[in-house]
Amino acid sequence: MRQVLFHIPLPFVLRAESFPDGLPVHGFGAMLFLVFVAVVLIVLTLTGIYLWMIPVMRKRRSARQRALAQGTSPA
């Protein structure tokens, strides 16, 4: 596995002498982040929070779209 997967380019103003190519994204850090996201999704799904929150978000979005279609401001 490569030590550095890629570099996030930084604007010239933010570029430091220690990171001339940009901010490095290390393989181990990226792997830990992906595992964290996966575990959070699994926990939310198993506890039912994810299954409860998705319909609520869809309901809010559809109400907002209906209000915009009718020309009124969404509440």
mmCIF file of the N, C-alpha and C atoms, coordinates in Angstrom:
data_MODEL
# 
_entry.id   MODEL 
# 
loop_
_atom_site.group_PDB 
_atom_site.id 
_atom_site.type_symbol 
_atom_site.label_atom_id 
_atom_site.label_alt_id 
_atom_site.label_comp_id 
_atom_site.label_asym_id 
_atom_site.label_entity_id 
_atom_site.label_seq_id 
_atom_site.pdbx_PDB_ins_code 
_atom_site.Cartn_x 
_atom_site.Cartn_y 
_atom_site.Cartn_z 
_atom_site.occupancy 
_atom_site.B_iso_or_equiv 
_atom_site.pdbx_formal_charge 
_atom_site.auth_seq_id 
_atom_site.auth_comp_id 
_atom_site.auth_asym_id 
_atom_site.auth_atom_id 
_atom_site.pdbx_PDB_model_num 
ATOM 1   N N  . MET A 1 1  ? 0.840   -1.171 0.000  1.00 0.00 ? 1  MET A N  1 
ATOM 2   C CA . MET A 1 1  ? 0.000   0.000  0.000  1.00 0.00 ? 1  MET A CA 1 
ATOM 3   C C  . MET A 1 1  ? 0.886   1.236  0.000  1.00 0.00 ? 1  MET A C  1 
ATOM 4   N N  . ARG A 1 2  ? 0.506   2.206  -0.807 1.00 0.00 ? 2  ARG A N  1 
ATOM 5   C CA . ARG A 1 2  ? 1.307   3.423  -0.887 1.00 0.00 ? 2  ARG A CA 1 
ATOM 6   C C  . ARG A 1 2  ? 1.154   4.244  0.382  1.00 0.00 ? 2  ARG A C  1 
ATOM 7   N N  . GLN A 1 3  ? 2.215   4.912  0.782  1.00 0.00 ? 3  GLN A N  1 
ATOM 8   C CA . GLN A 1 3  ? 2.173   5.736  1.979  1.00 0.00 ? 3  GLN A CA 1 
ATOM 9   C C  . GLN A 1 3  ? 1.266   6.952  1.787  1.00 0.00 ? 3  GLN A C  1 
ATOM 10  N N  . VAL A 1 4  ? 1.408   7.621  0.649  1.00 0.00 ? 4  VAL A N  1 
ATOM 11  C CA . VAL A 1 4  ? 0.588   8.800  0.352  1.00 0.00 ? 4  VAL A CA 1 
ATOM 12  C C  . VAL A 1 4  ? -0.241  8.479  -0.886 1.00 0.00 ? 4  VAL A C  1 
ATOM 13  N N  . LEU A 1 5  ? -1.566  8.521  -0.743 1.00 0.00 ? 5  LEU A N  1 
ATOM 14  C CA . LEU A 1 5  ? -2.443  8.196  -1.862 1.00 0.00 ? 5  LEU A CA 1 
ATOM 15  C C  . LEU A 1 5  ? -2.457  9.312  -2.896 1.00 0.00 ? 5  LEU A C  1 
ATOM 16  N N  . PHE A 1 6  ? -2.639  10.552 -2.416 1.00 0.00 ? 6  PHE A N  1 
ATOM 17  C CA . PHE A 1 6  ? -2.629  11.706 -3.312 1.00 0.00 ? 6  PHE A CA 1 
ATOM 18  C C  . PHE A 1 6  ? -2.434  12.962 -2.477 1.00 0.00 ? 6  PHE A C  1 
ATOM 19  N N  . HIS A 1 7  ? -2.249  14.077 -3.151 1.00 0.00 ? 7  HIS A N  1 
ATOM 20  C CA . HIS A 1 7  ? -2.071  15.367 -2.495 1.00 0.00 ? 7  HIS A CA 1 
ATOM 21  C C  . HIS A 1 7  ? -3.255  16.262 -2.828 1.00 0.00 ? 7  HIS A C  1 
ATOM 22  N N  . ILE A 1 8  ? -3.779  16.942 -1.811 1.00 0.00 ? 8  ILE A N  1 
ATOM 23  C CA . ILE A 1 8  ? -4.825  17.935 -2.040 1.00 0.00 ? 8  ILE A CA 1 
ATOM 24  C C  . ILE A 1 8  ? -4.112  19.245 -2.345 1.00 0.00 ? 8  ILE A C  1 
ATOM 25  N N  . PRO A 1 9  ? -4.294  19.783 -3.561 1.00 0.00 ? 9  PRO A N  1 
ATOM 26  C CA . PRO A 1 9  ? -3.590  21.012 -3.901 1.00 0.00 ? 9  PRO A CA 1 
ATOM 27  C C  . PRO A 1 9  ? -4.106  22.188 -3.077 1.00 0.00 ? 9  PRO A C  1 
ATOM 28  N N  . LEU A 1 10 ? -3.187  22.985 -2.593 1.00 0.00 ? 10 LEU A N  1 
ATOM 29  C CA . LEU A 1 10 ? -3.528  24.167 -1.807 1.00 0.00 ? 10 LEU A CA 1 
ATOM 30  C C  . LEU A 1 10 ? -3.253  25.418 -2.631 1.00 0.00 ? 10 LEU A C  1 
ATOM 31  N N  . PRO A 1 11 ? -4.036  26.480 -2.423 1.00 0.00 ? 11 PRO A N  1 
ATOM 32  C CA . PRO A 1 11 ? -3.732  27.739 -3.106 1.00 0.00 ? 11 PRO A CA 1 
ATOM 33  C C  . PRO A 1 11 ? -2.348  28.240 -2.703 1.00 0.00 ? 11 PRO A C  1 
ATOM 34  N N  . PHE A 1 12 ? -1.773  29.060 -3.537 1.00 0.00 ? 12 PHE A N  1 
ATOM 35  C CA . PHE A 1 12 ? -0.410  29.539 -3.311 1.00 0.00 ? 12 PHE A CA 1 
ATOM 36  C C  . PHE A 1 12 ? -0.292  30.258 -1.964 1.00 0.00 ? 12 PHE A C  1 
ATOM 37  N N  . VAL A 1 13 ? -1.338  30.944 -1.547 1.00 0.00 ? 13 VAL A N  1 
ATOM 38  C CA . VAL A 1 13 ? -1.301  31.708 -0.298 1.00 0.00 ? 13 VAL A CA 1 
ATOM 39  C C  . VAL A 1 13 ? -1.187  30.776 0.907  1.00 0.00 ? 13 VAL A C  1 
ATOM 40  N N  . LEU A 1 14 ? -1.878  29.630 0.862  1.00 0.00 ? 14 LEU A N  1 
ATOM 41  C CA . LEU A 1 14 ? -1.880  28.706 1.990  1.00 0.00 ? 14 LEU A CA 1 
ATOM 42  C C  . LEU A 1 14 ? -0.730  27.709 1.959  1.00 0.00 ? 14 LEU A C  1 
ATOM 43  N N  . ARG A 1 15 ? -0.019  27.645 0.856  1.00 0.00 ? 15 ARG A N  1 
ATOM 44  C CA . ARG A 1 15 ? 1.036   26.638 0.703  1.00 0.00 ? 15 ARG A CA 1 
ATOM 45  C C  . ARG A 1 15 ? 2.181   26.911 1.682  1.00 0.00 ? 15 ARG A C  1 
ATOM 46  N N  . ALA A 1 16 ? 2.510   25.913 2.459  1.00 0.00 ? 16 ALA A N  1 
ATOM 47  C CA . ALA A 1 16 ? 3.587   26.036 3.440  1.00 0.00 ? 16 ALA A CA 1 
ATOM 48  C C  . ALA A 1 16 ? 4.846   25.376 2.893  1.00 0.00 ? 16 ALA A C  1 
ATOM 49  N N  . GLU A 1 17 ? 5.963   25.703 3.512  1.00 0.00 ? 17 GLU A N  1 
ATOM 50  C CA . GLU A 1 17 ? 7.231   25.112 3.080  1.00 0.00 ? 17 GLU A CA 1 
ATOM 51  C C  . GLU A 1 17 ? 7.263   23.615 3.368  1.00 0.00 ? 17 GLU A C  1 
ATOM 52  N N  . SER A 1 18 ? 6.535   23.173 4.372  1.00 0.00 ? 18 SER A N  1 
ATOM 53  C CA . SER A 1 18 ? 6.550   21.751 4.715  1.00 0.00 ? 18 SER A CA 1 
ATOM 54  C C  . SER A 1 18 ? 5.684   20.921 3.770  1.00 0.00 ? 18 SER A C  1 
ATOM 55  N N  . PHE A 1 19 ? 4.723   21.552 3.048  1.00 0.00 ? 19 PHE A N  1 
ATOM 56  C CA . PHE A 1 19 ? 3.861   20.853 2.094  1.00 0.00 ? 19 PHE A CA 1 
ATOM 57  C C  . PHE A 1 19 ? 3.915   21.537 0.732  1.00 0.00 ? 19 PHE A C  1 
ATOM 58  N N  . PRO A 1 20 ? 5.034   21.442 0.029  1.00 0.00 ? 20 PRO A N  1 
ATOM 59  C CA . PRO A 1 20 ? 5.131   22.147 -1.260 1.00 0.00 ? 20 PRO A CA 1 
ATOM 60  C C  . PRO A 1 20 ? 4.222   21.568 -2.342 1.00 0.00 ? 20 PRO A C  1 
ATOM 61  N N  . ASP A 1 21 ? 3.884   20.273 -2.259 1.00 0.00 ? 21 ASP A N  1 
ATOM 62  C CA . ASP A 1 21 ? 3.023   19.647 -3.265 1.00 0.00 ? 21 ASP A CA 1 
ATOM 63  C C  . ASP A 1 21 ? 1.548   19.701 -2.889 1.00 0.00 ? 21 ASP A C  1 
ATOM 64  N N  . GLY A 1 22 ? 1.230   20.174 -1.707 1.00 0.00 ? 22 GLY A N  1 
ATOM 65  C CA . GLY A 1 22 ? -0.137  20.194 -1.212 1.00 0.00 ? 22 GLY A CA 1 
ATOM 66  C C  . GLY A 1 22 ? -0.252  19.328 0.028  1.00 0.00 ? 22 GLY A C  1 
ATOM 67  N N  . LEU A 1 23 ? -1.451  19.211 0.535  1.00 0.00 ? 23 LEU A N  1 
ATOM 68  C CA . LEU A 1 23 ? -1.702  18.440 1.748  1.00 0.00 ? 23 LEU A CA 1 
ATOM 69  C C  . LEU A 1 23 ? -1.768  16.957 1.414  1.00 0.00 ? 23 LEU A C  1 
ATOM 70  N N  . PRO A 1 24 ? -0.888  16.121 1.975  1.00 0.00 ? 24 PRO A N  1 
ATOM 71  C CA . PRO A 1 24 ? -0.897  14.698 1.634  1.00 0.00 ? 24 PRO A CA 1 
ATOM 72  C C  . PRO A 1 24 ? -2.034  13.948 2.334  1.00 0.00 ? 24 PRO A C  1 
ATOM 73  N N  . VAL A 1 25 ? -2.658  13.021 1.619  1.00 0.00 ? 25 VAL A N  1 
ATOM 74  C CA . VAL A 1 25 ? -3.668  12.139 2.196  1.00 0.00 ? 25 VAL A CA 1 
ATOM 75  C C  . VAL A 1 25 ? -3.021  10.763 2.297  1.00 0.00 ? 25 VAL A C  1 
ATOM 76  N N  . HIS A 1 26 ? -2.786  10.341 3.529  1.00 0.00 ? 26 HIS A N  1 
ATOM 77  C CA . HIS A 1 26 ? -2.096  9.080  3.762  1.00 0.00 ? 26 HIS A CA 1 
ATOM 78  C C  . HIS A 1 26 ? -3.060  7.907  3.681  1.00 0.00 ? 26 HIS A C  1 
ATOM 79  N N  . GLY A 1 27 ? -2.569  6.776  3.235  1.00 0.00 ? 27 GLY A N  1 
ATOM 80  C CA . GLY A 1 27 ? -3.387  5.591  3.053  1.00 0.00 ? 27 GLY A CA 1 
ATOM 81  C C  . GLY A 1 27 ? -4.011  5.091  4.336  1.00 0.00 ? 27 GLY A C  1 
ATOM 82  N N  . PHE A 1 28 ? -3.256  5.091  5.421  1.00 0.00 ? 28 PHE A N  1 
ATOM 83  C CA . PHE A 1 28 ? -3.774  4.591  6.693  1.00 0.00 ? 28 PHE A CA 1 
ATOM 84  C C  . PHE A 1 28 ? -4.862  5.503  7.228  1.00 0.00 ? 28 PHE A C  1 
ATOM 85  N N  . GLY A 1 29 ? -4.673  6.818  7.107  1.00 0.00 ? 29 GLY A N  1 
ATOM 86  C CA . GLY A 1 29 ? -5.682  7.772  7.564  1.00 0.00 ? 29 GLY A CA 1 
ATOM 87  C C  . GLY A 1 29 ? -6.958  7.666  6.749  1.00 0.00 ? 29 GLY A C  1 
ATOM 88  N N  . ALA A 1 30 ? -6.828  7.490  5.436  1.00 0.00 ? 30 ALA A N  1 
ATOM 89  C CA . ALA A 1 30 ? -8.001  7.335  4.579  1.00 0.00 ? 30 ALA A CA 1 
ATOM 90  C C  . ALA A 1 30 ? -8.746  6.049  4.920  1.00 0.00 ? 30 ALA A C  1 
ATOM 91  N N  . MET A 1 31 ? -8.001  4.992  5.205  1.00 0.00 ? 31 MET A N  1 
ATOM 92  C CA . MET A 1 31 ? -8.623  3.722  5.570  1.00 0.00 ? 31 MET A CA 1 
ATOM 93  C C  . MET A 1 31 ? -9.383  3.858  6.889  1.00 0.00 ? 31 MET A C  1 
ATOM 94  N N  . LEU A 1 32 ? -8.805  4.526  7.873  1.00 0.00 ? 32 LEU A N  1 
ATOM 95  C CA . LEU A 1 32 ? -9.484  4.722  9.150  1.00 0.00 ? 32 LEU A CA 1 
ATOM 96  C C  . LEU A 1 32 ? -10.757 5.545  8.980  1.00 0.00 ? 32 LEU A C  1 
ATOM 97  N N  . PHE A 1 33 ? -10.709 6.567  8.136  1.00 0.00 ? 33 PHE A N  1 
ATOM 98  C CA . PHE A 1 33 ? -11.887 7.405  7.890  1.00 0.00 ? 33 PHE A CA 1 
ATOM 99  C C  . PHE A 1 33 ? -13.006 6.590  7.253  1.00 0.00 ? 33 PHE A C  1 
ATOM 100 N N  . LEU A 1 34 ? -12.672 5.778  6.248  1.00 0.00 ? 34 LEU A N  1 
ATOM 101 C CA . LEU A 1 34 ? -13.694 4.964  5.587  1.00 0.00 ? 34 LEU A CA 1 
ATOM 102 C C  . LEU A 1 34 ? -14.304 3.937  6.542  1.00 0.00 ? 34 LEU A C  1 
ATOM 103 N N  . VAL A 1 35 ? -13.486 3.350  7.405  1.00 0.00 ? 35 VAL A N  1 
ATOM 104 C CA . VAL A 1 35 ? -14.000 2.401  8.393  1.00 0.00 ? 35 VAL A CA 1 
ATOM 105 C C  . VAL A 1 35 ? -14.914 3.118  9.380  1.00 0.00 ? 35 VAL A C  1 
ATOM 106 N N  . PHE A 1 36 ? -14.552 4.327  9.783  1.00 0.00 ? 36 PHE A N  1 
ATOM 107 C CA . PHE A 1 36 ? -15.391 5.106  10.692 1.00 0.00 ? 36 PHE A CA 1 
ATOM 108 C C  . PHE A 1 36 ? -16.761 5.379  10.077 1.00 0.00 ? 36 PHE A C  1 
ATOM 109 N N  . VAL A 1 37 ? -16.785 5.809  8.819  1.00 0.00 ? 37 VAL A N  1 
ATOM 110 C CA . VAL A 1 37 ? -18.047 6.082  8.135  1.00 0.00 ? 37 VAL A CA 1 
ATOM 111 C C  . VAL A 1 37 ? -18.880 4.811  8.025  1.00 0.00 ? 37 VAL A C  1 
ATOM 112 N N  . ALA A 1 38 ? -18.258 3.694  7.679  1.00 0.00 ? 38 ALA A N  1 
ATOM 113 C CA . ALA A 1 38 ? -18.981 2.431  7.553  1.00 0.00 ? 38 ALA A CA 1 
ATOM 114 C C  . ALA A 1 38 ? -19.570 2.001  8.892  1.00 0.00 ? 38 ALA A C  1 
ATOM 115 N N  . VAL A 1 39 ? -18.808 2.124  9.965  1.00 0.00 ? 39 VAL A N  1 
ATOM 116 C CA . VAL A 1 39 ? -19.298 1.722  11.289 1.00 0.00 ? 39 VAL A CA 1 
ATOM 117 C C  . VAL A 1 39 ? -20.452 2.618  11.729 1.00 0.00 ? 39 VAL A C  1 
ATOM 118 N N  . VAL A 1 40 ? -20.359 3.906  11.466 1.00 0.00 ? 40 VAL A N  1 
ATOM 119 C CA . VAL A 1 40 ? -21.448 4.814  11.832 1.00 0.00 ? 40 VAL A CA 1 
ATOM 120 C C  . VAL A 1 40 ? -22.719 4.440  11.079 1.00 0.00 ? 40 VAL A C  1 
ATOM 121 N N  . LEU A 1 41 ? -22.614 4.155  9.784  1.00 0.00 ? 41 LEU A N  1 
ATOM 122 C CA . LEU A 1 41 ? -23.798 3.761  9.017  1.00 0.00 ? 41 LEU A CA 1 
ATOM 123 C C  . LEU A 1 41 ? -24.388 2.453  9.528  1.00 0.00 ? 41 LEU A C  1 
ATOM 124 N N  . ILE A 1 42 ? -23.542 1.494  9.869  1.00 0.00 ? 42 ILE A N  1 
ATOM 125 C CA . ILE A 1 42 ? -24.027 0.215  10.393 1.00 0.00 ? 42 ILE A CA 1 
ATOM 126 C C  . ILE A 1 42 ? -24.730 0.415  11.728 1.00 0.00 ? 42 ILE A C  1 
ATOM 127 N N  . VAL A 1 43 ? -24.143 1.202  12.613 1.00 0.00 ? 43 VAL A N  1 
ATOM 128 C CA . VAL A 1 43 ? -24.745 1.441  13.928 1.00 0.00 ? 43 VAL A CA 1 
ATOM 129 C C  . VAL A 1 43 ? -26.076 2.171  13.782 1.00 0.00 ? 43 VAL A C  1 
ATOM 130 N N  . LEU A 1 44 ? -26.130 3.189  12.928 1.00 0.00 ? 44 LEU A N  1 
ATOM 131 C CA . LEU A 1 44 ? -27.385 3.917  12.732 1.00 0.00 ? 44 LEU A CA 1 
ATOM 132 C C  . LEU A 1 44 ? -28.460 3.018  12.150 1.00 0.00 ? 44 LEU A C  1 
ATOM 133 N N  . THR A 1 45 ? -28.089 2.124  11.252 1.00 0.00 ? 45 THR A N  1 
ATOM 134 C CA . THR A 1 45 ? -29.052 1.210  10.659 1.00 0.00 ? 45 THR A CA 1 
ATOM 135 C C  . THR A 1 45 ? -29.538 0.189  11.686 1.00 0.00 ? 45 THR A C  1 
ATOM 136 N N  . LEU A 1 46 ? -28.640 -0.381 12.470 1.00 0.00 ? 46 LEU A N  1 
ATOM 137 C CA . LEU A 1 46 ? -29.029 -1.396 13.457 1.00 0.00 ? 46 LEU A CA 1 
ATOM 138 C C  . LEU A 1 46 ? -29.879 -0.810 14.579 1.00 0.00 ? 46 LEU A C  1 
ATOM 139 N N  . THR A 1 47 ? -29.637 0.434  14.953 1.00 0.00 ? 47 THR A N  1 
ATOM 140 C CA . THR A 1 47 ? -30.420 1.044  16.030 1.00 0.00 ? 47 THR A CA 1 
ATOM 141 C C  . THR A 1 47 ? -31.749 1.581  15.522 1.00 0.00 ? 47 THR A C  1 
ATOM 142 N N  . GLY A 1 48 ? -31.908 1.686  14.212 1.00 0.00 ? 48 GLY A N  1 
ATOM 143 C CA . GLY A 1 48 ? -33.159 2.179  13.661 1.00 0.00 ? 48 GLY A CA 1 
ATOM 144 C C  . GLY A 1 48 ? -33.199 3.674  13.469 1.00 0.00 ? 48 GLY A C  1 
ATOM 145 N N  . ILE A 1 49 ? -32.179 4.386  13.918 1.00 0.00 ? 49 ILE A N  1 
ATOM 146 C CA . ILE A 1 49 ? -32.166 5.843  13.761 1.00 0.00 ? 49 ILE A CA 1 
ATOM 147 C C  . ILE A 1 49 ? -32.125 6.211  12.287 1.00 0.00 ? 49 ILE A C  1 
ATOM 148 N N  . TYR A 1 50 ? -31.332 5.495  11.525 1.00 0.00 ? 50 TYR A N  1 
ATOM 149 C CA . TYR A 1 50 ? -31.223 5.772  10.103 1.00 0.00 ? 50 TYR A CA 1 
ATOM 150 C C  . TYR A 1 50 ? -32.560 5.533  9.414  1.00 0.00 ? 50 TYR A C  1 
ATOM 151 N N  . LEU A 1 51 ? -33.231 4.431  9.761  1.00 0.00 ? 51 LEU A N  1 
ATOM 152 C CA . LEU A 1 51 ? -34.511 4.098  9.141  1.00 0.00 ? 51 LEU A CA 1 
ATOM 153 C C  . LEU A 1 51 ? -35.613 5.062  9.570  1.00 0.00 ? 51 LEU A C  1 
ATOM 154 N N  . TRP A 1 52 ? -35.455 5.695  10.720 1.00 0.00 ? 52 TRP A N  1 
ATOM 155 C CA . TRP A 1 52 ? -36.426 6.665  11.190 1.00 0.00 ? 52 TRP A CA 1 
ATOM 156 C C  . TRP A 1 52 ? -36.190 8.027  10.573 1.00 0.00 ? 52 TRP A C  1 
ATOM 157 N N  . MET A 1 53 ? -34.939 8.383  10.360 1.00 0.00 ? 53 MET A N  1 
ATOM 158 C CA . MET A 1 53 ? -34.613 9.738  9.912  1.00 0.00 ? 53 MET A CA 1 
ATOM 159 C C  . MET A 1 53 ? -34.828 9.934  8.417  1.00 0.00 ? 53 MET A C  1 
ATOM 160 N N  . ILE A 1 54 ? -34.613 8.921  7.600  1.00 0.00 ? 54 ILE A N  1 
ATOM 161 C CA . ILE A 1 54 ? -34.750 9.069  6.151  1.00 0.00 ? 54 ILE A CA 1 
ATOM 162 C C  . ILE A 1 54 ? -36.166 9.472  5.749  1.00 0.00 ? 54 ILE A C  1 
ATOM 163 N N  . PRO A 1 55 ? -37.235 8.820  6.247  1.00 0.00 ? 55 PRO A N  1 
ATOM 164 C CA . PRO A 1 55 ? -38.579 9.276  5.877  1.00 0.00 ? 55 PRO A CA 1 
ATOM 165 C C  . PRO A 1 55 ? -38.870 10.704 6.325  1.00 0.00 ? 55 PRO A C  1 
ATOM 166 N N  . VAL A 1 56 ? -38.350 11.104 7.468  1.00 0.00 ? 56 VAL A N  1 
ATOM 167 C CA . VAL A 1 56 ? -38.550 12.473 7.942  1.00 0.00 ? 56 VAL A CA 1 
ATOM 168 C C  . VAL A 1 56 ? -37.895 13.457 6.985  1.00 0.00 ? 56 VAL A C  1 
ATOM 169 N N  . MET A 1 57 ? -36.677 13.154 6.545  1.00 0.00 ? 57 MET A N  1 
ATOM 170 C CA . MET A 1 57 ? -35.984 14.041 5.611  1.00 0.00 ? 57 MET A CA 1 
ATOM 171 C C  . MET A 1 57 ? -36.703 14.092 4.276  1.00 0.00 ? 57 MET A C  1 
ATOM 172 N N  . ARG A 1 58 ? -37.226 12.951 3.792  1.00 0.00 ? 58 ARG A N  1 
ATOM 173 C CA . ARG A 1 58 ? -37.956 12.936 2.523  1.00 0.00 ? 58 ARG A CA 1 
ATOM 174 C C  . ARG A 1 58 ? -39.255 13.730 2.627  1.00 0.00 ? 58 ARG A C  1 
ATOM 175 N N  . LYS A 1 59 ? -39.922 13.638 3.764  1.00 0.00 ? 59 LYS A N  1 
ATOM 176 C CA . LYS A 1 59 ? -41.165 14.374 3.969  1.00 0.00 ? 59 LYS A CA 1 
ATOM 177 C C  . LYS A 1 59 ? -40.900 15.883 3.947  1.00 0.00 ? 59 LYS A C  1 
ATOM 178 N N  . ARG A 1 60 ? -39.854 16.321 4.612  1.00 0.00 ? 60 ARG A N  1 
ATOM 179 C CA . ARG A 1 60 ? -39.494 17.742 4.620  1.00 0.00 ? 60 ARG A CA 1 
ATOM 180 C C  . ARG A 1 60 ? -39.145 18.221 3.218  1.00 0.00 ? 60 ARG A C  1 
ATOM 181 N N  . ARG A 1 61 ? -38.397 17.396 2.476  1.00 0.00 ? 61 ARG A N  1 
ATOM 182 C CA . ARG A 1 61 ? -38.001 17.788 1.127  1.00 0.00 ? 61 ARG A CA 1 
ATOM 183 C C  . ARG A 1 61 ? -39.211 17.895 0.207  1.00 0.00 ? 61 ARG A C  1 
ATOM 184 N N  . SER A 1 62 ? -40.142 16.953 0.301  1.00 0.00 ? 62 SER A N  1 
ATOM 185 C CA . SER A 1 62 ? -41.318 17.013 -0.562 1.00 0.00 ? 62 SER A CA 1 
ATOM 186 C C  . SER A 1 62 ? -42.205 18.196 -0.196 1.00 0.00 ? 62 SER A C  1 
ATOM 187 N N  . ALA A 1 63 ? -42.315 18.520 1.092  1.00 0.00 ? 63 ALA A N  1 
ATOM 188 C CA . ALA A 1 63 ? -43.093 19.692 1.500  1.00 0.00 ? 63 ALA A CA 1 
ATOM 189 C C  . ALA A 1 63 ? -42.456 20.966 0.965  1.00 0.00 ? 63 ALA A C  1 
ATOM 190 N N  . ARG A 1 64 ? -41.129 21.018 0.987  1.00 0.00 ? 64 ARG A N  1 
ATOM 191 C CA . ARG A 1 64 ? -40.411 22.180 0.461  1.00 0.00 ? 64 ARG A CA 1 
ATOM 192 C C  . ARG A 1 64 ? -40.616 22.303 -1.042 1.00 0.00 ? 64 ARG A C  1 
ATOM 193 N N  . GLN A 1 65 ? -40.567 21.189 -1.751 1.00 0.00 ? 65 GLN A N  1 
ATOM 194 C CA . GLN A 1 65 ? -40.761 21.210 -3.207 1.00 0.00 ? 65 GLN A CA 1 
ATOM 195 C C  . GLN A 1 65 ? -42.195 21.600 -3.559 1.00 0.00 ? 65 GLN A C  1 
ATOM 196 N N  . ARG A 1 66 ? -43.187 21.105 -2.788 1.00 0.00 ? 66 ARG A N  1 
ATOM 197 C CA . ARG A 1 66 ? -44.579 21.481 -3.030 1.00 0.00 ? 66 ARG A CA 1 
ATOM 198 C C  . ARG A 1 66 ? -44.795 22.974 -2.810 1.00 0.00 ? 66 ARG A C  1 
ATOM 199 N N  . ALA A 1 67 ? -44.171 23.506 -1.754 1.00 0.00 ? 67 ALA A N  1 
ATOM 200 C CA . ALA A 1 67 ? -44.317 24.935 -1.457 1.00 0.00 ? 67 ALA A CA 1 
ATOM 201 C C  . ALA A 1 67 ? -43.685 25.779 -2.560 1.00 0.00 ? 67 ALA A C  1 
ATOM 202 N N  . LEU A 1 68 ? -42.555 25.349 -3.069 1.00 0.00 ? 68 LEU A N  1 
ATOM 203 C CA . LEU A 1 68 ? -41.911 26.097 -4.155 1.00 0.00 ? 68 LEU A CA 1 
ATOM 204 C C  . LEU A 1 68 ? -42.726 26.020 -5.435 1.00 0.00 ? 68 LEU A C  1 
ATOM 205 N N  . ALA A 1 69 ? -43.347 24.872 -5.686 1.00 0.00 ? 69 ALA A N  1 
ATOM 206 C CA . ALA A 1 69 ? -44.164 24.716 -6.890 1.00 0.00 ? 69 ALA A CA 1 
ATOM 207 C C  . ALA A 1 69 ? -45.429 25.588 -6.823 1.00 0.00 ? 69 ALA A C  1 
ATOM 208 N N  . GLN A 1 70 ? -45.963 25.793 -5.604 1.00 0.00 ? 70 GLN A N  1 
ATOM 209 C CA . GLN A 1 70 ? -47.156 26.607 -5.441 1.00 0.00 ? 70 GLN A CA 1 
ATOM 210 C C  . GLN A 1 70 ? -46.814 28.097 -5.386 1.00 0.00 ? 70 GLN A C  1 
ATOM 211 N N  . GLY A 1 71 ? -45.537 28.414 -5.245 1.00 0.00 ? 71 GLY A N  1 
ATOM 212 C CA . GLY A 1 71 ? -45.114 29.808 -5.204 1.00 0.00 ? 71 GLY A CA 1 
ATOM 213 C C  . GLY A 1 71 ? -45.123 30.410 -3.825 1.00 0.00 ? 71 GLY A C  1 
ATOM 214 N N  . THR A 1 72 ? -45.296 29.606 -2.795 1.00 0.00 ? 72 THR A N  1 
ATOM 215 C CA . THR A 1 72 ? -45.244 30.109 -1.431 1.00 0.00 ? 72 THR A CA 1 
ATOM 216 C C  . THR A 1 72 ? -43.881 29.806 -0.843 1.00 0.00 ? 72 THR A C  1 
ATOM 217 N N  . SER A 1 73 ? -43.564 30.500 0.218  1.00 0.00 ? 73 SER A N  1 
ATOM 218 C CA . SER A 1 73 ? -42.261 30.259 0.853  1.00 0.00 ? 73 SER A CA 1 
ATOM 219 C C  . SER A 1 73 ? -42.381 29.060 1.775  1.00 0.00 ? 73 SER A C  1 
ATOM 220 N N  . PRO A 1 74 ? -41.391 28.154 1.770  1.00 0.00 ? 74 PRO A N  1 
ATOM 221 C CA . PRO A 1 74 ? -41.438 26.993 2.658  1.00 0.00 ? 74 PRO A CA 1 
ATOM 222 C C  . PRO A 1 74 ? -41.266 27.406 4.106  1.00 0.00 ? 74 PRO A C  1 
ATOM 223 N N  . ALA A 1 75 ? -41.950 26.746 4.999  1.00 0.00 ? 75 ALA A N  1 
ATOM 224 C CA . ALA A 1 75 ? -41.881 27.087 6.422  1.00 0.00 ? 75 ALA A CA 1 
ATOM 225 C C  . ALA A 1 75 ? -40.737 26.378 7.095  1.00 0.00 ? 75 ALA A C  1 
# 
